[in-house]
């Protein structure tokens, strides 16, 4: 599961918001699909740049991350590296493209768990719930110091 960081959480929320408010979405387009939209937010590359880089190698995002090589210097591998550096894992990317991570889906009401991987509203729902889950994990890790007077009681 992703490493919960404020930057990753905010990127998921910004991506979901952009999709909700009409940002281009096309599941068959490597720069405009689920992973592609998040990649735009994390890398600041355009959807067309991401698509063009991905087309230098075969396959969809699932195949691209399966074949990911951190030392290849292929542009798509550099994009994936940047996404991994942001806190994601290879498995997260596979799950995002298919909207099928059970830890995210189990947070939804049972009647809402059957998301379609290529439906914009379902992608927004998944990313929003994932961001909420990561935020909860991050907040659990924060330990605030005791007030000064409590430390000397």
C-alpha positions in Angstrom: 0.0 0.0 0.0 1.1 3.5 -0.7 3.2 5.5 1.8 0.8 8.1 3.1 2.3 11.5 2.6 0.6 14.9 2.5 1.8 15.4 -1.1 0.3 12.1 -2.3 -3.0 12.6 -0.5 -3.3 16.1 -2.0 -2.4 14.8 -5.5 -5.1 12.2 -5.3 -7.6 14.8 -4.2 -6.6 17.3 -6.8 -6.8 14.6 -9.5 -10.3 13.5 -8.3 -11.4 17.2 -8.2 -10.1 17.8 -11.7 -11.9 14.7 -13.1 -15.1 15.7 -11.3 -15.0 19.1 -12.8 -14.4 18.1 -16.4 -10.7 17.4 -16.9 -10.3 15.1 -20.0 -10.8 11.5 -19.2 -10.3 8.6 -21.6 -9.5 5.2 -20.2 -7.8 3.9 -23.4 -5.5 6.9 -23.5 -2.3 6.4 -21.4 -2.2 10.1 -20.4 -5.9 10.4 -19.8 -6.9 7.3 -17.9 -6.9 6.6 -14.2 -3.1 6.3 -13.8 -2.5 8.9 -16.5 -4.5 11.6 -14.7 -2.7 11.0 -11.5 0.6 11.0 -13.4 -0.2 14.4 -14.8 -0.7 15.7 -11.2 2.5 14.1 -9.8 4.8 14.8 -12.8 3.3 18.0 -14.2 3.6 16.5 -17.7 0.7 16.8 -20.1 -1.7 14.0 -20.9 -0.3 14.0 -24.5 3.4 13.8 -23.3 2.6 10.9 -21.0 0.7 9.1 -23.8 3.6 9.7 -26.2 6.2 8.4 -23.7 4.1 5.4 -22.9 3.7 4.5 -26.6 7.5 4.1 -26.9 6.9 0.7 -25.2 3.9 -1.7 -25.6 0.9 -2.2 -23.4 -1.4 -0.4 -21.0 -0.5 0.8 -17.5 -0.7 -2.7 -16.1 1.8 -4.0 -18.6 4.0 -0.8 -18.3 4.3 -1.2 -14.6 5.0 -5.0 -14.9 7.9 -4.1 -17.2 9.1 -1.1 -15.2 12.8 -0.9 -14.9 14.2 1.8 -12.6 17.4 2.0 -14.7 16.0 1.9 -18.2 15.8 5.7 -18.7 12.7 5.1 -20.9 10.5 8.1 -20.4 7.6 6.0 -19.1 9.9 4.4 -16.6 11.0 7.9 -15.4 7.3 8.8 -15.0 6.7 5.6 -13.0 9.8 6.3 -10.9 8.4 9.7 -10.1 5.1 8.2 -9.1 6.9 5.6 -6.9 9.0 8.4 -5.3 5.7 10.1 -4.4 4.8 7.1 -2.2 2.9 4.8 -4.6 3.8 1.2 -5.2 3.7 -0.9 -8.4 0.7 -2.7 -6.9 -1.0 0.6 -6.2 -0.7 1.6 -9.9 -2.2 -1.7 -11.0 -5.1 -1.4 -8.6 -5.7 2.3 -9.6 -6.0 1.3 -13.2 -8.6 -1.3 -12.4 -10.1 0.3 -9.3 -9.8 -3.0 -7.4 -7.8 -2.5 -4.2 -9.9 -4.3 -1.6 -8.7 -2.1 1.2 -10.2 1.0 -0.6 -13.3 -0.8 -1.8 -14.1 -2.2 1.7 -14.5 1.3 3.0 -17.4 1.9 0.6 -20.9 0.9 1.4 -21.4 -2.6 0.0 -23.8 -1.5 -2.8 -21.1 1.0 -4.0 -18.1 -1.4 -4.2 -18.6 -2.6 -7.7 -16.8 0.2 -9.5 -16.2 0.2 -13.2 -12.6 0.9 -14.0 -13.4 3.1 -17.0 -16.2 5.3 -15.6 -15.1 8.8 -14.6 -17.4 9.0 -11.5 -16.1 5.7 -10.2 -12.5 6.9 -10.6 -13.4 10.0 -8.6 -15.0 7.9 -5.9 -12.1 5.5 -5.7 -9.4 8.3 -5.6 -11.4 10.3 -3.0 -11.8 7.2 -0.7 -8.2 6.3 -1.2 -7.0 9.8 -0.2 -9.3 9.6 2.9 -7.8 6.3 3.9 -4.2 7.5 3.4 -5.0 10.6 5.4 -6.3 8.5 8.3 -3.2 6.4 8.2 -1.0 9.5 8.2 -2.9 11.0 11.1 -2.5 7.8 13.2 1.3 8.1 12.8 1.5 11.7 14.2 2.4 11.9 17.8 2.2 15.3 19.4 4.4 16.1 22.3 2.8 16.5 25.7 2.2 20.1 26.8 5.2 21.3 28.8 3.3 21.4 32.1 2.2 17.8 31.7 5.7 16.6 31.1 6.7 17.7 34.6 3.8 16.3 36.6 
